[in-house]
Amino acid sequence: MNFLNWVHFFIVFHVFAGTPHFSLTDSSKQLTTNFLDAAKRPEVFDWMVRIRRKLHENPELGYEEFETSRLIREELDKLGIPYKHPVAITGVIGFIGTGRSPFVAIRADMDALSMQEMVEWEHKSKVPEKMHACGHDAHVTMLLGAAKILKEHEKEIQGTVVLVFQPAEEGGGGAKKILDAGAIENVTAIFGLHVTPAFRLGEVASRPGPLLAGSGFFEAIISGKGGHAAIPQHSIDPILATSNVIISLQHLVSREADPLDSQVKFGHTRISGEKDVMAEHNSSSHLFDKRDLGSKPWASCTIYLYDKMLFQGHSILRAFLIASISPQVVTVGKLEGGNAFNVIPDSVTIGGTFRAFSKQSFEQLRKRIEQVVTAQAAVQRCNATVNFLEEEKPFFPATINNGDLHKHFQTVAGNLLGINKVNDMQPSMGAEDFSFYQEVIPGYFFMLGMQNPTLEKLEQLHSPYFKINEDVLPYGAALHASLAVSYLLKHPQDLPSAEGKYHDEL
């Protein structure tokens, strides 16, 4: 067993041996268990399968989800659930419960990807070059499933569950438009999920603190002077310049980023004295706020395990396995230039993405991408322009899970699925616009497994061969409903509003 495995074993042991966990009441435990049973009822499961297949056959891109939105509204009408529409062009915001605070939100994204489905089956996409290859058809179905279950238990909901059917997650920043519309202003917490073939059916995975990276896109045009390939001295070759640009962009991570930024460190910190505490734990982000830690400058480190105890009258905060989360990625995924073997083109266009967990690293990458592209083009006598596409593809912040909601998730998912089905997850360089919500209110995002080892291996997200194991639908619906209802049970209910049910405060 290597060092990291020993550390992981120590952490798991210490967490379950010494870390206190929030406990739900017996009635809420029973209620959330019934949610899974309810979602697995044949009539509910078959209803969800029909919806998911209809959505899969008719994929729509970001901010074009008009038929998807119509289907959602039709189902909410049948269930007797009020909603607001349109929100953020095609979005739908539904309400279940008392219409009064507290408000908790559960979210699903609606958009598809621009790609041709290669899976041959009865319900294959009917729209050329469009496909639900990221599971958003399943996400919408699960949220509708949760709505159906919650409506059946509406009298037991102590507050209001807000259903967020969001457009344009795939680069369009639909979450930001939902926020800009003021649709969830009074919501105090929000939960979201994503299906994945990386974990088995009935298992979930997540972590407190940084989960997914912040991301941005860029497009650059390198312009030269076209001409005959046989006499390059009369041309200014943008292909040669672009080659140097692409290679130099890779050096931004390999030669400019600190390789220790992704190193795992093992530490033990003691902070004593109640009145002059030198550091504090920020439970909303699971990051250490540095004030003075002597020779241990771990200001941006994730604490995997911490506890607080009294020793001889002093307060001690201990932190084990502190890991810096600042990895970075720059990838060029688009290259267009020329269409003949013997012609030097006038220009070449490249495009790509850059990712980082800290805002400082992200802004540095953006600055250096522009500098490198323009400078390297100039070396080869070319001109270059860089567009970061902020209007079409807004920058996504890092997805950072709230620490208190992580405890809540572990408790609810453990009660619903079994504690052995709740997995820890390493941070990923993937990105999610769910992070926009987390910048405003406490939020929690998790992965929902759907791999059945006895069946065919499922392809990864964004593959033209991507498939959904439809047995996952009841798990997503039940988790949505359970997380929301259990959260409301932990918060007091306000007095009835003079404005009546589903007032416009949201």
C-alpha positions as CSV (number, residue, x, y, z in Angstrom):
1,M,0.0,0.0,0.0
2,N,1.6,3.3,-1.1
3,F,1.7,6.5,1.0
4,L,-1.5,8.0,-0.5
5,N,-3.5,4.8,0.1
6,W,-2.3,4.8,3.8
7,V,-3.4,8.4,4.1
8,H,-6.8,7.7,2.5
9,F,-7.3,4.8,4.9
10,F,-6.3,7.0,7.9
11,I,-8.8,9.7,6.8
12,V,-11.7,7.3,6.3
13,F,-11.0,5.7,9.7
14,H,-10.7,9.0,11.5
15,V,-13.8,10.5,9.9
16,F,-16.0,7.6,10.9
17,A,-14.4,7.2,14.3
18,G,-14.3,10.8,15.5
19,T,-16.2,13.2,13.3
20,P,-19.8,14.0,14.4
21,H,-22.5,13.9,11.8
22,F,-25.9,15.5,11.6
23,S,-28.8,13.1,12.2
24,L,-32.2,13.4,10.7
25,T,-35.3,12.6,12.7
26,D,-36.8,9.1,12.4
27,S,-39.8,10.5,10.5
28,S,-37.6,12.2,7.9
29,K,-35.5,9.1,7.5
30,Q,-38.6,7.1,6.8
31,L,-39.9,9.7,4.4
32,T,-36.8,9.9,2.3
33,T,-36.6,6.1,2.1
34,N,-40.2,6.1,0.9
35,F,-39.1,8.5,-1.8
36,L,-36.9,5.9,-3.4
37,D,-39.6,3.3,-3.1
38,A,-42.1,5.8,-4.7
39,A,-39.7,6.5,-7.6
40,K,-39.3,2.8,-8.3
41,R,-43.0,2.1,-8.5
42,P,-43.7,0.7,-12.0
43,E,-46.1,3.5,-13.0
44,V,-43.7,6.2,-11.9
45,F,-40.6,4.6,-13.5
46,D,-42.4,3.9,-16.8
47,W,-43.6,7.5,-16.8
48,M,-40.1,8.8,-16.4
49,V,-38.7,6.5,-19.1
50,R,-41.3,7.8,-21.6
51,I,-40.4,11.4,-20.8
52,R,-36.7,10.7,-21.1
53,R,-37.0,9.0,-24.4
54,K,-39.2,11.8,-25.8
55,L,-36.6,14.3,-24.7
56,H,-33.8,12.2,-26.2
57,E,-35.5,12.0,-29.6
58,N,-35.8,15.8,-29.7
59,P,-32.6,17.4,-28.5
60,E,-32.3,21.2,-28.5
61,L,-29.2,23.4,-28.1
62,G,-28.8,26.1,-25.5
63,Y,-31.5,28.8,-25.4
64,E,-33.3,26.9,-28.1
65,E,-35.0,24.4,-25.7
66,F,-38.6,25.6,-26.6
67,E,-40.1,22.1,-27.1
68,T,-38.2,20.8,-24.1
69,S,-39.7,23.7,-22.0
70,R,-43.1,23.0,-23.4
71,L,-43.0,19.4,-22.4
72,I,-41.9,20.3,-18.9
73,R,-44.7,22.8,-18.5
74,E,-47.2,20.3,-19.8
75,E,-46.1,17.8,-17.2
76,L,-46.2,20.4,-14.4
77,D,-49.7,21.4,-15.4
78,K,-50.8,17.7,-15.2
79,L,-49.3,17.5,-11.7
80,G,-50.9,20.7,-10.6
81,I,-47.6,22.4,-9.9
82,P,-47.4,26.2,-10.5
83,Y,-44.4,27.7,-12.3
84,K,-42.9,30.8,-13.9
85,H,-42.1,30.9,-17.6
86,P,-40.2,32.1,-19.5
87,V,-37.2,32.6,-17.3
88,A,-33.8,33.1,-19.1
89,I,-35.6,32.6,-22.5
90,T,-36.6,28.9,-22.1
91,G,-36.2,28.2,-18.4
92,V,-39.0,27.1,-16.1
93,I,-39.2,27.7,-12.3
94,G,-41.7,25.5,-10.4
95,F,-42.8,25.6,-6.8
96,I,-44.0,22.9,-4.4
97,G,-44.9,23.4,-0.8
98,T,-46.2,26.2,1.4
99,G,-45.1,29.1,-0.8
100,R,-43.3,30.5,2.1
101,S,-39.7,30.4,3.4
102,P,-37.5,28.6,3.8
103,F,-36.9,28.1,0.0
104,V,-34.6,25.3,-1.3
105,A,-33.9,24.7,-5.0
106,I,-33.1,21.6,-7.0
107,R,-31.8,22.1,-10.5
108,A,-31.7,20.3,-13.9
109,D,-30.1,21.5,-17.1
110,M,-32.0,21.1,-20.4
111,D,-29.7,21.6,-23.4
112,A,-28.2,19.1,-25.8
113,L,-24.9,19.0,-27.7
114,S,-24.1,19.8,-31.3
115,M,-23.0,16.3,-32.4
116,Q,-24.3,13.4,-34.4
117,E,-25.6,10.4,-32.3
118,M,-24.0,7.1,-33.4
119,V,-26.0,4.8,-31.2
120,E,-28.5,2.8,-33.2
121,W,-31.7,2.3,-31.2
122,E,-35.4,2.9,-31.4
123,H,-35.3,6.3,-29.7
124,K,-32.2,7.8,-31.4
125,S,-32.1,11.5,-31.9
126,K,-34.4,12.6,-34.7
127,V,-32.5,15.9,-35.2
128,P,-29.3,15.7,-37.3
129,E,-26.1,16.9,-35.6
130,K,-27.8,17.3,-32.2
131,M,-27.7,14.8,-29.4
132,H,-28.2,14.5,-25.6
133,A,-24.7,13.2,-25.1
134,C,-24.3,14.6,-21.6
135,G,-27.4,13.2,-19.9
136,H,-29.4,16.4,-19.6
137,D,-32.5,14.5,-20.9
138,A,-32.1,12.3,-17.8
139,H,-31.5,15.3,-15.5
140,V,-34.8,16.9,-16.6
141,T,-36.6,13.6,-16.2
142,M,-35.3,13.1,-12.7
143,L,-36.4,16.6,-11.6
144,L,-39.8,16.0,-13.0
145,G,-39.8,12.7,-11.1
146,A,-38.9,14.5,-7.9
147,A,-41.7,17.0,-8.6
148,K,-44.2,14.1,-8.9
149,I,-43.1,12.6,-5.6
150,L,-42.9,15.9,-3.8
151,K,-46.4,16.9,-5.0
152,E,-47.8,13.6,-3.5
153,H,-46.2,14.7,-0.1
154,E,-46.8,18.4,-0.4
155,K,-48.6,18.7,2.9
156,E,-45.5,17.3,4.7
157,I,-43.1,19.9,3.1
158,Q,-42.2,22.5,5.7
159,G,-41.3,25.4,3.3
160,T,-41.0,25.6,-0.5
161,V,-39.1,23.5,-3.0
162,V,-38.1,25.5,-6.1
163,L,-37.7,23.4,-9.3
164,V,-35.1,25.0,-11.6
165,F,-35.2,23.8,-15.2
166,Q,-32.3,25.7,-16.6
167,P,-31.3,26.3,-20.2
168,A,-27.8,26.4,-21.8
169,E,-25.4,24.7,-19.4
170,E,-23.1,23.6,-22.3
171,G,-21.1,26.8,-22.5
172,G,-24.0,29.2,-22.5
173,G,-24.0,30.1,-18.8
174,G,-27.7,29.6,-18.4
175,A,-27.3,29.6,-14.6
176,K,-26.1,33.1,-14.7
177,K,-29.2,34.2,-16.7
178,I,-31.4,32.5,-14.2
179,L,-29.7,34.5,-11.4
180,D,-29.8,37.7,-13.4
181,A,-33.6,37.2,-13.8
182,G,-33.9,37.2,-10.0
183,A,-35.7,33.8,-10.2
184,I,-34.1,32.4,-7.0
185,E,-33.4,35.4,-4.9
186,N,-34.8,34.1,-1.6
187,V,-33.5,30.5,-2.0
188,T,-31.1,29.6,0.8
189,A,-29.5,26.5,-0.7
190,I,-29.4,24.7,-4.1
191,F,-28.6,21.1,-5.1
192,G,-27.6,19.7,-8.5
193,L,-26.5,16.4,-9.9
194,H,-24.9,14.9,-13.0
195,V,-25.1,11.3,-14.2
196,T,-21.8,9.5,-14.8
197,P,-20.7,6.1,-16.0
198,A,-17.6,6.4,-13.7
199,F,-19.6,5.0,-10.7
200,R,-21.9,2.0,-10.3
201,L,-25.7,2.3,-10.4
202,G,-27.0,3.5,-7.0
203,E,-23.8,5.1,-5.9
204,V,-23.0,8.8,-5.6
205,A,-19.8,10.7,-5.4
206,S,-18.7,14.2,-4.4
207,R,-16.6,16.2,-2.0
208,P,-16.6,19.4,0.1
209,G,-14.7,22.4,-1.3
210,P,-13.3,22.5,-4.9
211,L,-15.0,19.9,-7.1
212,L,-14.8,21.2,-10.7
213,A,-12.5,23.9,-12.3
214,G,-13.3,27.3,-13.5
215,S,-13.2,27.5,-17.3
216,G,-13.0,29.8,-20.2
217,F,-12.8,29.6,-24.0
218,F,-10.7,31.5,-26.5
219,E,-10.5,31.9,-30.2
220,A,-7.5,33.4,-32.0
221,I,-7.0,34.4,-35.7
222,I,-3.4,34.5,-36.9
223,S,-3.2,36.5,-40.1
224,G,-0.4,36.5,-42.6
225,K,-0.2,36.7,-46.4
226,G,-1.2,33.8,-48.6
227,G,0.6,32.6,-51.7
228,H,2.0,29.7,-53.6
229,A,3.5,26.9,-51.5
230,A,6.4,26.6,-53.9
231,I,7.6,30.2,-53.3
232,P,7.0,30.8,-49.6
233,Q,9.4,33.8,-49.6
234,H,6.7,35.8,-51.2
235,S,4.2,34.9,-48.4
236,I,3.9,35.4,-44.7
237,D,3.0,31.9,-43.4
238,P,0.3,31.9,-40.7
239,I,0.5,28.1,-40.4
240,L,4.1,28.2,-39.3
241,A,3.2,31.0,-36.8
242,T,0.2,29.0,-35.5
243,S,2.4,26.0,-34.9
244,N,4.7,28.1,-32.7
245,V,1.7,29.6,-30.9
246,I,0.2,26.1,-30.1
247,I,3.5,24.8,-28.8
248,S,4.1,27.9,-26.7
249,L,0.6,27.8,-25.2
250,Q,1.5,24.3,-23.7
251,H,4.4,25.9,-21.9
252,L,2.0,28.0,-19.8
253,V,1.3,25.0,-17.6
254,S,4.4,23.0,-18.0
255,R,6.9,25.9,-17.5
256,E,5.0,28.7,-15.8
257,A,2.7,27.0,-13.3
258,D,4.2,25.8,-10.0
259,P,4.3,22.0,-10.2
260,L,3.8,22.0,-6.4
261,D,0.4,23.6,-6.8
262,S,-1.1,20.1,-7.2
263,Q,1.0,18.4,-4.6
264,V,-0.6,16.6,-1.7
265,K,0.7,17.7,1.7
266,F,0.2,16.1,5.1
267,G,0.0,18.5,8.0
268,H,-1.2,19.0,11.5
269,T,-2.0,22.5,12.7
270,R,-2.6,23.5,16.3
271,I,-4.2,26.9,16.9
272,S,-4.6,27.9,20.6
273,G,-6.2,30.7,22.5
274,E,-9.9,31.5,22.0
275,K,-9.5,35.2,21.8
276,D,-6.5,35.3,19.5
277,V,-7.3,32.5,17.1
278,M,-4.8,32.7,14.2
279,A,-6.9,31.0,11.6
280,E,-10.5,30.1,11.0
281,H,-12.3,27.5,9.0
282,N,-14.7,28.8,6.3
283,S,-17.4,26.1,6.2
284,S,-18.9,27.4,3.0
285,S,-15.9,26.6,0.9
286,H,-13.7,24.3,3.1
287,L,-10.8,26.7,2.6
288,F,-8.5,27.9,5.3
289,D,-8.6,31.7,5.8
290,K,-4.9,32.5,6.5
291,R,-4.1,35.1,9.1
292,D,-0.9,33.8,10.7
293,L,0.2,30.1,10.5
294,G,3.8,30.8,11.2
295,S,5.9,28.8,8.7
296,K,2.9,27.0,7.1
297,P,1.5,29.3,4.4
298,W,-1.4,27.1,3.4
299,A,-3.8,30.0,2.6
300,S,-5.5,28.2,-0.3
301,C,-5.4,24.6,0.9
302,T,-8.3,22.3,1.1
303,I,-8.9,20.6,4.5
304,Y,-10.0,17.1,4.0
305,L,-10.3,16.5,7.8
306,Y,-10.6,18.9,10.6
307,D,-11.9,19.0,14.2
308,K,-11.9,21.3,17.1
309,M,-11.2,20.3,20.7
310,L,-10.2,21.8,24.1
311,F,-6.9,21.1,25.6
312,Q,-5.9,22.7,29.0
313,G,-8.3,25.5,28.4
314,H,-7.2,26.3,24.9
315,S,-9.1,25.8,21.6
316,I,-7.2,23.6,19.1
317,L,-8.1,23.2,15.5
318,R,-6.4,20.2,13.8
319,A,-6.2,19.7,10.1
320,F,-5.0,16.5,8.4
321,L,-4.1,15.9,4.8
322,I,-4.1,19.4,3.4
323,A,-4.0,19.4,-0.4
324,S,-3.4,22.4,-2.6
325,I,-5.9,22.7,-5.4
326,S,-4.5,24.9,-8.1
327,P,-3.9,22.7,-11.1
328,Q,-4.3,24.3,-14.6
329,V,-5.1,23.2,-18.1
330,V,-4.7,24.9,-21.5
331,T,-5.9,22.9,-24.5
332,V,-6.2,23.9,-28.2
333,G,-9.0,21.8,-29.6
334,K,-9.8,23.7,-32.8
335,L,-7.5,24.4,-35.8
336,E,-8.7,25.7,-39.2
337,G,-6.5,27.0,-42.0
338,G,-6.2,26.3,-45.7
339,N,-7.9,23.9,-48.0
340,A,-5.3,23.1,-50.6
341,F,-2.0,21.2,-50.5
342,N,0.0,23.8,-52.5
343,V,-1.4,27.1,-51.1
344,I,-0.3,29.0,-48.1
345,P,-3.5,30.5,-46.6
346,D,-4.1,34.1,-45.5
347,S,-5.1,33.2,-42.0
348,V,-5.5,30.4,-39.5
349,T,-8.0,30.1,-36.7
350,I,-7.5,28.2,-33.5
351,G,-9.7,27.8,-30.5
352,G,-9.4,26.2,-27.1
353,T,-10.2,26.1,-23.4
354,F,-8.3,27.0,-20.2
355,R,-9.1,25.8,-16.7
356,A,-8.0,26.6,-13.2
357,F,-9.4,26.3,-9.6
358,S,-8.2,29.7,-8.3
359,K,-9.3,33.0,-9.7
360,Q,-5.7,34.2,-9.6
361,S,-4.5,31.3,-11.7
362,F,-7.4,31.7,-14.1
363,E,-6.8,35.4,-14.7
364,Q,-3.1,34.8,-15.1
365,L,-3.8,32.1,-17.8
366,R,-6.1,34.5,-19.6
367,K,-3.5,37.3,-19.6
368,R,-0.7,35.0,-20.8
369,I,-2.8,33.3,-23.5
370,E,-3.3,36.7,-25.2
371,Q,0.4,37.7,-24.7
372,V,1.7,34.4,-26.1
373,V,-0.6,34.3,-29.2
374,T,0.1,37.9,-30.2
375,A,3.9,37.8,-29.5
376,Q,4.5,34.4,-31.2
377,A,2.5,35.6,-34.3
378,A,4.7,38.7,-34.4
379,V,7.9,36.7,-34.4
380,Q,6.7,35.2,-37.7
381,R,5.7,38.6,-39.1
382,C,2.0,37.8,-38.6
383,N,-0.8,39.7,-36.8
384,A,-3.1,38.0,-34.3
385,T,-6.4,38.8,-32.5
386,V,-7.7,36.9,-29.5
387,N,-11.4,36.7,-28.5
388,F,-12.4,35.2,-25.2
389,L,-16.0,34.8,-26.3
390,E,-17.4,36.1,-23.1
391,E,-20.8,37.0,-24.6
392,E,-21.4,33.6,-26.2
393,K,-19.5,31.5,-23.7
394,P,-19.1,33.3,-20.3
395,F,-16.3,32.3,-18.0
396,F,-17.5,29.6,-15.5
397,P,-16.2,30.0,-11.9
398,A,-14.9,26.9,-10.0
399,T,-17.6,24.6,-8.6
400,I,-17.0,24.8,-4.8
401,N,-19.3,22.7,-2.6
402,N,-20.5,24.1,0.7
403,G,-19.1,22.2,3.7
404,D,-22.4,22.1,5.7
405,L,-24.3,20.9,2.7
406,H,-21.7,18.2,2.2
407,K,-22.5,16.9,5.7
408,H,-26.2,17.1,4.8
409,F,-25.6,15.2,1.5
410,Q,-23.6,12.5,3.2
411,T,-26.4,11.9,5.8
412,V,-29.3,12.0,3.3
413,A,-27.5,9.9,0.7
414,G,-26.2,7.5,3.3
415,N,-29.8,6.9,4.7
416,L,-31.2,6.5,1.2
417,L,-28.6,4.4,-0.5
418,G,-26.3,3.1,2.3
419,I,-23.2,4.7,3.6
420,N,-21.0,2.3,1.5
421,K,-22.6,3.8,-1.6
422,V,-21.5,7.4,-0.8
423,N,-18.0,7.9,-2.4
424,D,-15.4,10.6,-2.0
425,M,-14.3,12.1,-5.3
426,Q,-11.1,13.9,-6.4
427,P,-11.4,17.3,-8.0
428,S,-11.8,17.3,-11.8
429,M,-10.8,19.8,-14.5
430,G,-14.3,19.5,-15.9
431,A,-16.6,22.6,-15.5
432,E,-20.2,23.3,-14.6
433,D,-22.2,26.5,-14.7
434,F,-23.9,25.3,-11.4
435,S,-20.9,27.3,-10.0
436,F,-22.7,30.6,-10.7
437,Y,-25.4,29.6,-8.1
438,Q,-22.6,28.8,-5.6
439,E,-21.2,32.3,-5.9
440,V,-24.5,33.7,-4.6
441,I,-26.0,31.0,-2.3
442,P,-24.7,27.8,-0.6
443,G,-24.8,25.0,-3.2
444,Y,-23.9,21.4,-3.6
445,F,-23.2,19.4,-6.7
446,F,-22.7,15.6,-6.9
447,M,-22.3,12.8,-9.3
448,L,-24.8,9.9,-9.7
449,G,-23.5,6.6,-10.9
450,M,-25.3,4.5,-13.5
451,Q,-22.8,1.8,-14.6
452,N,-24.2,-1.7,-14.3
453,P,-21.2,-4.1,-14.3
454,T,-23.4,-7.0,-15.5
455,L,-24.3,-5.0,-18.7
456,E,-22.3,-3.3,-21.4
457,K,-19.7,-0.7,-20.4
458,L,-21.2,2.8,-20.9
459,E,-19.2,5.4,-22.9
460,Q,-18.1,8.6,-21.3
461,L,-19.9,11.9,-21.4
462,H,-19.9,13.8,-24.8
463,S,-19.3,10.6,-26.7
464,P,-21.5,10.0,-29.8
465,Y,-21.9,6.5,-28.4
466,F,-23.1,7.8,-25.0
467,K,-26.0,5.9,-23.4
468,I,-28.2,6.3,-20.3
469,N,-28.9,3.4,-18.0
470,E,-32.5,4.3,-17.4
471,D,-32.5,2.4,-14.1
472,V,-30.7,5.5,-12.7
473,L,-33.8,7.7,-13.1
474,P,-35.5,6.7,-9.7
475,Y,-32.3,7.3,-7.8
476,G,-31.9,10.8,-9.2
477,A,-35.6,11.7,-8.5
478,A,-35.4,10.3,-4.9
479,L,-32.2,12.1,-4.1
480,H,-33.5,15.4,-5.4
481,A,-36.6,15.1,-3.3
482,S,-34.8,13.8,-0.2
483,L,-32.2,16.4,-0.2
484,A,-34.8,19.2,-0.5
485,V,-37.3,18.0,2.0
486,S,-34.6,17.0,4.6
487,Y,-33.0,20.5,4.2
488,L,-36.3,22.2,4.9
489,L,-36.9,20.1,8.0
490,K,-33.7,21.6,9.5
491,H,-35.0,25.2,9.1
492,P,-37.8,27.0,10.7
493,Q,-40.9,28.0,8.7
494,D,-42.0,31.6,8.4
495,L,-45.4,32.9,9.2
496,P,-47.9,32.9,6.3
497,S,-47.2,35.6,3.8
498,A,-49.7,38.4,3.2
499,E,-49.1,38.0,-0.5
500,G,-50.4,34.5,-0.6
501,K,-48.8,31.3,-2.0
502,Y,-46.0,31.5,-4.6
503,H,-45.7,35.2,-4.2
504,D,-43.3,37.2,-6.4
505,E,-40.4,37.4,-3.8
506,L,-38.7,34.6,-5.8
